Amino acid sequence: MSKVIRRKRIHYRVRKRINGTAQRPRLSVHRSNREIYCQLIDDVHGFTLASASSVGISAENRIEQAKQVGKLIAQKALDQNINTVIFDRSGYLYHGRVKALAEGAREGKLSF
């Protein structure tokens, strides 16, 4: 089984259980080889409330870049009076850039 198929299976299994609302949206993370993206999603209405990505963010390395994206999405969430989210790592391991994004969001006063 390839890494991609394994990640998709984990992602589908997790998505059966978690569901974002307008008051507590889902913080979904997508990681590519170069960039990292995240969205605040209201699954009840099917809306993306806010999004952030590492495109255009310069940093020493990709870990720092992901941390800045976490702080950016936290700021956008707080601007919309959203304090708590449900973290959806999309089947990725909670390690490296995904962990850095989560820590950056926590530093930005967003609680999971």
DRENFI-147160 format. One line per 2 residues: number of its first residue (from 1); their letters; for each residue x, y, z of N, C-alpha, C. Coordinates in nm, 2 decimals. Layout:
BEGIN
NUM = a = X/Y/Z/X/Y/Z/X/Y/Z ~ ... .
//
This chain:
BEGIN
1 = ms = 0.08/-0.12/0.00/0.00/0.00/0.00/0.09/0.12/0.00 ~ 0.06/0.22/-0.09/0.14/0.34/-0.10/0.11/0.43/0.02 .
3 = kv = 0.20/0.53/0.03/0.18/0.63/0.14/0.05/0.71/0.11 ~ 0.02/0.75/-0.01/-0.09/0.83/-0.04/-0.22/0.76/-0.01 .
5 = ir = -0.23/0.63/-0.05/-0.35/0.55/-0.02/-0.37/0.54/0.13 ~ -0.26/0.51/0.20/-0.27/0.49/0.35/-0.32/0.62/0.41 .
7 = rk = -0.26/0.74/0.37/-0.31/0.87/0.42/-0.45/0.89/0.39 ~ -0.50/0.86/0.27/-0.64/0.88/0.24/-0.73/0.79/0.32 .
9 = ri = -0.69/0.67/0.35/-0.77/0.58/0.44/-0.78/0.64/0.58 ~ -0.67/0.69/0.63/-0.67/0.75/0.76/-0.76/0.87/0.76 .
11 = hy = -0.75/0.95/0.66/-0.83/1.08/0.65/-0.98/1.05/0.64 ~ -1.02/0.95/0.57/-1.16/0.91/0.56/-1.21/0.86/0.69 .
13 = rv = -1.13/0.78/0.76/-1.17/0.73/0.89/-1.19/0.84/0.99 ~ -1.10/0.94/0.99/-1.11/1.05/1.09/-1.23/1.14/1.05 .
15 = rk = -1.25/1.16/0.92/-1.36/1.25/0.88/-1.50/1.19/0.91 ~ -1.51/1.07/0.93/-1.64/1.01/0.97/-1.68/1.06/1.11 .
17 = ri = -1.59/1.10/1.19/-1.61/1.13/1.33/-1.62/1.28/1.36 ~ -1.53/1.36/1.29/-1.53/1.50/1.32/-1.61/1.58/1.22 .
19 = ng = -1.67/1.69/1.27/-1.75/1.77/1.19/-1.74/1.92/1.24 ~ -1.72/2.01/1.15/-1.70/2.15/1.20/-1.83/2.22/1.19 .
21 = ta = -1.85/2.32/1.28/-1.97/2.40/1.28/-1.93/2.55/1.26 ~ -2.02/2.64/1.26/-1.99/2.78/1.25/-1.92/2.83/1.37 .
23 = qr = -1.96/2.78/1.49/-1.90/2.82/1.62/-1.77/2.75/1.64 ~ -1.76/2.63/1.60/-1.63/2.55/1.62/-1.59/2.49/1.48 .
25 = pr = -1.53/2.56/1.39/-1.50/2.50/1.26/-1.39/2.40/1.26 ~ -1.37/2.33/1.16/-1.27/2.23/1.14/-1.15/2.30/1.08 .
27 = ls = -1.03/2.29/1.14/-0.91/2.34/1.09/-0.84/2.23/1.01 ~ -0.86/2.23/0.87/-0.81/2.13/0.79/-0.67/2.17/0.73 .
29 = vh = -0.58/2.08/0.73/-0.44/2.10/0.69/-0.41/2.02/0.56 ~ -0.35/2.08/0.46/-0.30/2.01/0.35/-0.15/2.05/0.33 .
31 = rs = -0.07/1.94/0.31/0.07/1.96/0.30/0.12/1.91/0.16 ~ 0.19/1.99/0.09/0.25/1.95/-0.03/0.40/1.95/-0.01 .
33 = nr = 0.48/1.92/-0.11/0.62/1.91/-0.09/0.68/2.05/-0.07 ~ 0.62/2.15/-0.13/0.68/2.29/-0.12/0.60/2.38/-0.02 .
35 = ei = 0.47/2.36/-0.01/0.39/2.46/0.06/0.30/2.38/0.17 ~ 0.24/2.46/0.25/0.14/2.40/0.35/0.02/2.50/0.35 .
37 = yc = -0.10/2.44/0.35/-0.22/2.52/0.34/-0.32/2.48/0.45 ~ -0.40/2.57/0.50/-0.50/2.53/0.60/-0.63/2.61/0.58 .
39 = ql = -0.74/2.56/0.62/-0.87/2.62/0.60/-0.95/2.60/0.73 ~ -1.03/2.70/0.76/-1.14/2.69/0.86/-1.27/2.66/0.79 .
41 = id = -1.33/2.54/0.81/-1.44/2.49/0.74/-1.56/2.47/0.83 ~ -1.67/2.53/0.79/-1.80/2.50/0.85/-1.87/2.39/0.77 .
43 = dv = -1.87/2.27/0.82/-1.92/2.15/0.74/-2.07/2.15/0.74 ~ -2.14/2.21/0.83/-2.28/2.21/0.83/-2.34/2.29/0.71 .
45 = hg = -2.28/2.40/0.68/-2.32/2.48/0.56/-2.24/2.46/0.44 ~ -2.12/2.40/0.46/-2.03/2.38/0.35/-1.95/2.50/0.31 .
47 = ft = -1.92/2.59/0.40/-1.84/2.71/0.38/-1.70/2.70/0.43 ~ -1.61/2.77/0.35/-1.48/2.79/0.40/-1.48/2.93/0.47 .
49 = la = -1.45/2.93/0.60/-1.46/3.06/0.67/-1.34/3.15/0.65 ~ -1.22/3.08/0.65/-1.09/3.15/0.63/-0.99/3.05/0.58 .
51 = sa = -0.89/3.10/0.52/-0.78/3.01/0.47/-0.65/3.08/0.48 ~ -0.54/3.01/0.48/-0.41/3.06/0.49/-0.31/2.96/0.42 .
53 = ss = -0.21/3.01/0.36/-0.11/2.92/0.30/0.03/2.98/0.31 ~ 0.13/2.90/0.28/0.27/2.95/0.29/0.32/3.01/0.17 .
55 = vg = 0.23/3.02/0.07/0.27/3.09/-0.06/0.30/3.24/-0.03 ~ 0.42/3.28/-0.06/0.45/3.42/-0.04/0.51/3.45/0.10 .
57 = is = 0.52/3.35/0.19/0.57/3.37/0.32/0.72/3.33/0.32 ~ 0.81/3.41/0.35/0.95/3.38/0.35/1.00/3.35/0.49 .
59 = ae = 1.07/3.24/0.51/1.12/3.20/0.64/1.25/3.12/0.61 ~ 1.32/3.10/0.72/1.45/3.02/0.72/1.43/2.88/0.66 .
61 = nr = 1.32/2.81/0.71/1.30/2.68/0.67/1.14/2.66/0.67 ~ 1.10/2.54/0.63/0.96/2.51/0.61/0.89/2.49/0.74 .
63 = ie = 0.96/2.46/0.85/0.90/2.45/0.98/0.86/2.58/1.03 ~ 0.95/2.68/1.02/0.91/2.82/1.06/0.80/2.88/0.97 .
65 = qa = 0.80/2.84/0.84/0.70/2.88/0.75/0.56/2.83/0.79 ~ 0.56/2.70/0.83/0.43/2.64/0.88/0.39/2.71/1.01 .
67 = kq = 0.48/2.74/1.09/0.44/2.81/1.22/0.38/2.95/1.19 ~ 0.43/3.02/1.09/0.38/3.15/1.06/0.24/3.13/1.00 .
69 = vg = 0.22/3.03/0.92/0.08/3.00/0.86/-0.01/2.98/0.98 ~ 0.03/2.90/1.08/-0.06/2.88/1.20/-0.10/3.01/1.27 .
71 = kl = 0.00/3.10/1.28/-0.03/3.22/1.35/-0.12/3.31/1.26 ~ -0.11/3.30/1.13/-0.19/3.37/1.03/-0.34/3.32/1.04 .
73 = ia = -0.36/3.19/1.04/-0.49/3.14/1.04/-0.56/3.17/1.18 ~ -0.48/3.17/1.29/-0.53/3.21/1.42/-0.58/3.35/1.42 .
75 = qk = -0.50/3.44/1.36/-0.54/3.58/1.35/-0.67/3.60/1.27 ~ -0.68/3.53/1.16/-0.80/3.53/1.08/-0.92/3.48/1.15 .
77 = al = -0.90/3.37/1.23/-1.01/3.32/1.31/-1.05/3.41/1.42 ~ -0.96/3.47/1.49/-0.99/3.57/1.60/-1.06/3.69/1.54 .
79 = dq = -1.03/3.73/1.42/-1.10/3.84/1.36/-1.25/3.81/1.33 ~ -1.28/3.68/1.32/-1.42/3.64/1.30/-1.49/3.59/1.43 .
81 = ni = -1.42/3.62/1.55/-1.47/3.58/1.68/-1.48/3.42/1.69 ~ -1.38/3.35/1.64/-1.37/3.21/1.65/-1.25/3.18/1.74 .
83 = nt = -1.28/3.12/1.86/-1.17/3.09/1.95/-1.13/2.94/1.96 ~ -1.22/2.85/1.93/-1.19/2.71/1.93/-1.22/2.65/1.80 .
85 = vi = -1.13/2.55/1.76/-1.15/2.48/1.64/-1.13/2.33/1.66 ~ -1.17/2.25/1.57/-1.14/2.10/1.57/-1.02/2.08/1.47 .
87 = fd = -0.91/2.03/1.51/-0.79/2.01/1.43/-0.81/1.89/1.34 ~ -0.80/1.90/1.21/-0.80/1.79/1.12/-0.67/1.79/1.05 .
89 = rs = -0.59/1.69/1.08/-0.45/1.68/1.02/-0.46/1.61/0.89 ~ -0.57/1.57/0.84/-0.59/1.51/0.71/-0.51/1.38/0.68 .
91 = gy = -0.49/1.30/0.79/-0.42/1.18/0.77/-0.27/1.19/0.78 ~ -0.22/1.31/0.79/-0.07/1.33/0.80/-0.03/1.30/0.95 .
93 = ly = 0.09/1.26/0.97/0.14/1.24/1.10/0.15/1.37/1.17 ~ 0.12/1.38/1.30/0.14/1.50/1.38/0.28/1.51/1.42 .
95 = hg = 0.36/1.56/1.32/0.50/1.57/1.33/0.55/1.67/1.23 ~ 0.66/1.74/1.25/0.72/1.83/1.15/0.63/1.95/1.13 .
97 = rv = 0.60/1.97/1.00/0.53/2.09/0.96/0.39/2.10/1.01 ~ 0.32/1.98/1.02/0.18/1.98/1.07/0.18/2.02/1.22 .
99 = ka = 0.28/1.97/1.29/0.29/2.00/1.43/0.32/2.15/1.45 ~ 0.41/2.20/1.36/0.45/2.34/1.37/0.33/2.43/1.34 .
101 = la = 0.25/2.40/1.24/0.13/2.48/1.21/0.04/2.48/1.33 ~ 0.02/2.36/1.40/-0.07/2.36/1.52/-0.02/2.44/1.63 .
103 = eg = 0.11/2.43/1.65/0.17/2.51/1.76/0.17/2.66/1.73 ~ 0.18/2.70/1.60/0.17/2.84/1.57/0.02/2.89/1.59 .
105 = ar = -0.07/2.80/1.56/-0.21/2.84/1.58/-0.24/2.86/1.73 ~ -0.18/2.77/1.81/-0.20/2.78/1.96/-0.13/2.91/2.01 .
107 = eg = -0.01/2.94/1.96/0.05/3.06/2.00/-0.03/3.19/1.96 ~ -0.11/3.17/1.86/-0.20/3.28/1.82/-0.33/3.28/1.89 .
109 = kl = -0.34/3.21/2.01/-0.45/3.21/2.10/-0.57/3.13/2.04 ~ -0.55/3.04/1.96/-0.65/2.95/1.91/-0.65/2.82/1.99 .
111 = sf = -0.76/2.77/2.04/-0.76/2.65/2.12/-0.82/2.54/2.04 ~ -0.77/2.42/2.06/-0.82/2.30/1.99/-0.90/2.21/2.09 .
//
